[in-house]
Amino acid sequence: MFSQYSKTLLVKSSKLSSPKLFTIARPLSTSQVLRARSKDATIPNTSIKVFREITALRQWRHKQMLDYRSVGLVPTMGALHEGHLSLIRMAAKENSSVVVSIYVNPTQFGVHEDLDSYPKTWEKDAEMLRNLDRELAADGGNLGKIAAIFAPTTNEMYPSGRPSQEINGKGSFITITPVGEVLEGASRPTFFRGVATVCMKLFNIVTPEKVYFGQKDVQQTVVIKRMVKDFCMDTQVVVGETRREPDGLALSSRNVYLGTRRRSVATVLSKVLRTAETAYVRGKRSRDELLGPANELARLLMMEQQQLKPEERVQFEMDYVSLADPETMQEVDEVDDTKGGILSGAVKMLPVESPQSGEDLGLANGPPVRLIDNIILKPVTK
């Protein structure tokens, strides 16, 4: 068993008529163990390869190119849900091979954000991908299948060391401005810098023909499209519609933090945005006509919670409600019918007051949860 990883010595002794080969077993280094594990690793009972190293993935990718097989990439941070699976289904219909990246990227978290507690659910993710792989195989309408998972370490992704999460931190970054400086970028100044940087790395590593993102993170899709355009990258950005719970809550990996009480109120943002959308459908176009009713609803819902007992109510803070240009994310005073617009917002769900014995507080005992959502106001054809 040592033959692959041991050192072979050629020794010649005066008492021996010919040189002898002696194999001396040596302990494996951590990097050797990772290489051994990742070389032929797959999700059990599937053909889905698991790559931990860039070199191995690139070798696989080169073979796909030689075989004229197109590759689609679905970037994720794990904690997969139906929104991710819908993107993978899209990718499988349009590409021969689908790569799903699973990597919790530290550089898109602020210094005091939830990096350490971010859900890491490898076993569950692998099971979901295994089940989806079987579903795709049974569906004759797909061009391809899930071919690989890229799940690197941070040392692999940031070979010179992880860049600082500080606003003025040092490191190798991709910064897309001004679109990355407003809305989410204003509330989380290092977020889009981290997103653009890790996506640039992933695109360079996987070299996909197409990449797939969800509309829920609409500003992220605008940032990535701008990056691909401005850096002349040969990759098409495909955006899939937001997947929602039956009550309208947008699917998000962070929803597991909510717990029962906050989950029942977490639809506040989608309700606020729907109010503005209704005004748009009825012909309203000015900022006041669209956001006025939306902000009033947010105020009423907040007052409604304030009137409840501490052990019953849910406290939340509206970060912003935006009406923006669909290409620049800059705020507009009136929607241009030929372009449409983007309604978006963010709300912070605060920890529950007076938690009751046995109450479901959510993952990590219910820390503050920041939720985002958006609605696309489509252009009006006359």
C-alpha positions in Angstrom: 0.0 0.0 0.0 3.0 2.3 0.3 4.1 2.0 -3.3 2.2 5.1 -4.4 3.4 7.5 -1.7 6.7 6.1 -0.4 10.3 6.8 -1.4 12.3 4.1 -3.2 16.1 4.0 -2.7 18.8 2.4 -4.8 21.4 0.9 -2.5 24.7 -0.8 -3.5 26.7 -2.7 -0.9 30.1 -4.3 -1.2 28.6 -7.6 0.0 25.9 -7.6 -2.7 26.6 -8.7 -6.3 24.0 -6.2 -7.7 22.1 -3.1 -6.5 19.1 -3.7 -4.4 15.9 -1.7 -4.2 14.6 -0.9 -0.7 11.2 0.9 -0.2 11.0 3.0 3.0 7.5 4.0 4.0 7.1 7.5 5.2 4.2 9.3 6.7 2.0 11.2 4.2 1.8 14.9 4.4 -1.6 16.6 4.6 -1.3 17.8 1.0 -0.5 14.2 -0.2 -3.5 12.8 1.7 -5.8 15.5 0.1 -4.4 14.7 -3.3 -4.9 10.9 -2.8 -8.5 11.5 -1.6 -9.4 13.9 -4.4 -7.8 12.0 -7.3 -10.6 9.6 -7.9 -13.2 10.9 -5.4 -16.9 10.7 -6.3 -20.1 11.2 -4.4 -21.0 7.6 -3.4 -23.3 5.7 -5.8 -22.8 8.3 -8.5 -20.4 9.3 -11.2 -20.1 12.9 -9.9 -16.5 13.6 -9.4 -15.3 15.7 -6.4 -12.3 17.9 -7.0 -10.5 19.7 -4.2 -7.5 20.9 -6.2 -7.4 23.3 -9.1 -4.9 21.2 -11.1 -7.0 18.1 -11.0 -10.1 20.1 -12.1 -8.2 21.7 -14.9 -7.0 18.4 -16.2 -10.6 17.1 -16.2 -11.8 20.4 -17.9 -9.2 20.0 -20.6 -10.6 16.5 -21.5 -14.1 18.0 -21.7 -12.8 20.5 -24.2 -11.0 17.8 -26.3 -14.3 15.8 -26.3 -16.2 18.9 -27.4 -18.3 18.9 -24.2 -19.7 22.2 -23.0 -19.4 23.0 -19.3 -21.9 25.0 -17.2 -21.0 26.3 -13.7 -23.3 26.8 -10.8 -21.4 28.6 -8.1 -22.7 28.0 -4.5 -21.6 28.3 -0.9 -23.3 25.0 -0.1 -26.4 24.6 2.2 -28.2 23.8 -1.0 -31.9 24.4 -1.5 -34.4 24.2 -4.3 -33.2 27.5 -5.7 -29.8 26.0 -6.3 -31.3 22.8 -7.7 -33.4 24.8 -10.2 -30.2 26.4 -11.5 -28.5 23.0 -11.9 -31.5 21.8 -13.8 -31.2 24.8 -16.2 -27.5 24.1 -16.6 -28.1 20.4 -17.4 -30.5 21.3 -20.2 -28.0 23.6 -21.9 -24.6 21.9 -21.2 -22.9 18.5 -21.6 -21.3 18.7 -18.1 -22.4 20.7 -15.1 -19.9 21.7 -12.4 -21.3 22.8 -9.0 -18.9 24.7 -6.8 -19.3 24.5 -3.1 -17.1 27.0 -1.3 -17.9 29.3 1.6 -15.9 32.4 0.4 -14.6 34.3 3.4 -13.8 37.5 1.5 -17.4 38.4 0.9 -18.2 38.4 4.6 -17.6 41.5 6.7 -15.5 41.4 9.8 -18.5 41.0 12.1 -20.7 39.0 9.8 -21.7 35.3 10.1 -18.8 33.5 8.5 -18.1 31.1 11.3 -21.8 30.2 11.8 -22.7 30.0 8.1 -24.3 26.6 7.5 -22.0 23.9 6.2 -24.0 20.8 5.2 -21.7 18.7 3.0 -23.5 15.4 3.7 -26.9 16.8 3.0 -25.7 18.7 -0.1 -24.1 15.5 -1.4 -27.4 13.6 -0.9 -29.4 16.3 -2.7 -27.0 16.2 -5.7 -27.2 12.4 -5.8 -31.0 12.5 -5.9 -30.9 15.3 -8.5 -28.4 13.3 -10.6 -30.9 10.4 -10.7 -33.7 12.8 -11.6 -31.7 14.3 -14.5 -30.8 10.8 -15.7 -34.5 9.8 -15.9 -35.4 13.0 -17.8 -34.7 12.5 -21.5 -34.9 16.3 -22.1 -31.5 17.1 -20.7 -28.4 17.7 -22.7 -26.0 16.7 -19.9 -25.7 15.9 -16.2 -23.9 16.9 -13.0 -20.4 15.9 -13.8 -18.3 17.4 -10.9 -18.2 19.3 -7.6 -15.4 21.7 -7.0 -15.0 22.0 -3.2 -11.6 23.7 -2.6 -10.0 24.8 0.6 -9.3 28.4 1.2 -5.6 27.8 0.8 -6.3 26.4 -2.6 -8.4 29.4 -3.6 -6.1 32.0 -2.1 -2.6 30.7 -2.6 -1.0 33.9 -1.4 -3.1 34.0 1.8 -6.6 35.0 2.4 -7.2 38.7 1.7 -8.3 40.9 4.6 -12.0 41.3 5.3 -11.4 44.9 6.4 -12.7 47.7 4.2 -9.2 49.0 3.6 -7.6 45.6 3.7 -4.8 44.4 1.5 -4.9 41.6 -1.0 -5.7 40.8 -4.6 -9.2 41.9 -5.3 -11.7 42.5 -8.2 -13.7 45.7 -7.6 -16.7 46.6 -9.8 -17.8 50.2 -9.3 -20.1 52.1 -9.1 -22.7 49.3 -9.4 -21.1 47.4 -6.5 -21.1 50.4 -4.2 -24.9 51.0 -3.8 -27.7 49.2 -2.0 -26.1 45.9 -0.7 -22.7 47.4 -1.5 -23.4 50.4 0.8 -24.7 48.2 3.6 -21.9 45.6 3.2 -18.9 47.5 1.8 -16.7 44.4 1.2 -19.4 42.1 -0.1 -19.2 42.6 -3.9 -15.5 42.9 -3.8 -15.4 39.4 -2.3 -18.1 38.1 -4.7 -16.4 39.4 -7.8 -13.0 38.2 -6.7 -14.1 34.6 -6.0 -16.2 34.5 -9.2 -13.2 35.7 -11.3 -11.2 32.8 -9.7 -14.0 30.3 -10.4 -14.4 31.4 -14.0 -10.7 31.2 -14.6 -10.4 27.7 -13.0 -13.5 26.1 -14.6 -13.7 28.2 -17.8 -17.4 27.5 -18.3 -19.3 28.4 -21.4 -22.2 29.4 -19.1 -22.6 30.4 -15.5 -25.9 30.3 -13.6 -27.0 32.7 -10.8 -30.4 33.2 -9.1 -32.4 36.4 -9.5 -32.8 36.7 -5.7 -29.3 38.2 -5.6 -30.2 40.6 -8.4 -27.5 43.1 -7.7 -24.9 40.3 -7.7 -26.1 39.3 -11.2 -25.6 42.9 -12.4 -22.1 43.0 -10.9 -21.1 39.7 -12.4 -22.5 40.7 -15.9 -20.5 43.9 -15.7 -17.4 42.0 -14.7 -17.7 39.6 -17.6 -18.3 42.4 -20.0 -15.6 44.7 -18.8 -12.9 42.0 -18.6 -13.9 40.5 -22.0 -14.6 37.1 -20.5 -15.9 34.3 -22.9 -18.7 33.3 -20.5 -22.4 33.8 -20.7 -24.2 34.7 -17.5 -27.6 33.1 -17.1 -30.1 34.2 -14.5 -32.8 31.9 -13.1 -36.0 33.1 -11.5 -36.2 33.4 -7.7 -37.6 30.3 -6.0 -40.0 30.9 -3.2 -41.9 29.2 -0.3 -45.7 29.0 -0.8 -46.1 32.1 1.4 -43.7 34.1 -0.8 -40.5 34.0 1.2 -37.5 33.8 -1.2 -35.4 30.7 -0.7 -32.1 31.4 1.0 -29.5 29.3 2.8 -29.8 31.8 5.7 -33.4 31.0 6.3 -32.3 28.2 8.6 -31.3 30.8 11.2 -34.8 32.1 11.5 -36.6 29.7 13.8 -40.4 29.4 14.0 -41.4 32.8 15.3 -39.2 34.9 13.0 -40.0 32.7 10.0 -43.7 33.6 10.4 -42.9 37.3 10.0 -40.0 37.0 7.5 -42.4 37.5 4.5 -42.6 41.3 5.4 -40.1 42.1 2.7 -41.8 40.2 -0.1 -45.1 41.8 1.0 -43.6 45.3 0.8 -42.2 44.7 -2.6 -45.4 43.2 -3.9 -47.3 46.3 -2.8 -45.0 48.4 -5.0 -45.3 46.0 -7.9 -49.1 46.2 -7.7 -48.9 49.9 -8.1 -46.6 49.5 -11.2 -49.1 47.1 -12.8 -51.8 49.7 -12.2 -49.9 52.2 -14.2 -48.0 54.1 -11.5 -44.4 55.1 -12.5 -43.1 57.7 -10.1 -40.9 56.8 -7.1 -43.5 58.3 -4.6 -46.4 56.4 -6.2 -44.5 53.1 -6.1 -42.5 53.2 -2.9 -44.9 55.3 -0.8 -47.4 52.5 -0.3 -44.6 50.0 0.2 -42.9 52.0 3.0 -46.3 52.6 4.6 -47.0 48.9 4.7 -43.6 48.3 6.3 -44.4 50.8 9.0 -47.8 49.3 9.7 -46.3 45.8 9.9 -43.7 47.0 12.3 -46.3 48.7 14.5 -48.3 45.5 14.5 -45.4 43.6 16.0 -44.7 46.3 18.6 -48.2 45.9 20.0 -47.6 42.2 20.8 -46.1 40.9 24.1 -42.3 40.5 24.1 -42.6 36.7 24.1 -44.7 36.8 21.0 -43.4 39.6 18.8 -40.7 39.8 16.2 -38.5 42.8 15.9 -37.1 43.8 12.4 -35.4 46.7 10.8 -35.9 47.7 7.2 -32.5 48.4 5.7 -33.7 49.8 2.4 -36.4 49.6 -0.3 -35.1 50.5 -3.7 -36.4 51.5 -7.1 -33.4 51.2 -9.5 -32.3 51.2 -13.1 -31.9 47.5 -14.2 -28.5 48.1 -15.7 -26.7 50.3 -13.2 -28.7 49.8 -10.0 -28.8 53.5 -9.5 -31.9 54.9 -7.9 -34.5 56.4 -10.3 -37.3 58.9 -9.8 -39.5 57.4 -12.4 -39.5 54.1 -14.2 -38.8 54.2 -18.0 -41.4 52.0 -19.7 -38.8 50.9 -22.3 -36.4 49.7 -19.7 -38.5 48.7 -16.7 -36.8 48.7 -13.3 -35.8 46.7 -10.2 -37.6 46.8 -6.9 -35.3 45.5 -4.2 -34.9 45.6 -0.5 -33.2 44.2 2.6 -34.6 43.6 6.1 -32.7 42.6 9.3 -34.6 40.1 11.4 -33.5 40.7 15.0 -33.0 38.0 17.6 -36.3 37.0 19.4 -37.1 38.6 22.7 -38.0 36.5 25.7 -37.3 33.1 24.1 -39.6 30.5 25.6 -38.5 27.1 26.9 -38.1 24.7 24.0 -38.8 27.4 21.4 -37.2 26.8 18.0 -34.8 29.8 17.6 -33.2 28.5 14.4 -29.6 27.5 13.6 -26.9 28.9 16.0 -29.7 30.0 18.4 -31.1 32.6 16.1 -28.5 35.3 15.4 -29.6 38.5 13.5 -30.6 37.5 9.9 -30.4 39.8 7.0 -32.8 38.9 4.2 -32.9 40.3 0.7 -35.4 40.1 -2.1 -36.4 41.8 -5.4 -38.9 42.0 -8.1 -38.2 42.8 -11.7 -40.5 45.5 -13.2 -40.7 44.4 -16.8 -40.6 46.9 -19.7 -44.0 47.9 -21.1 -44.6 47.3 -24.8 -47.0 49.6 -26.5 
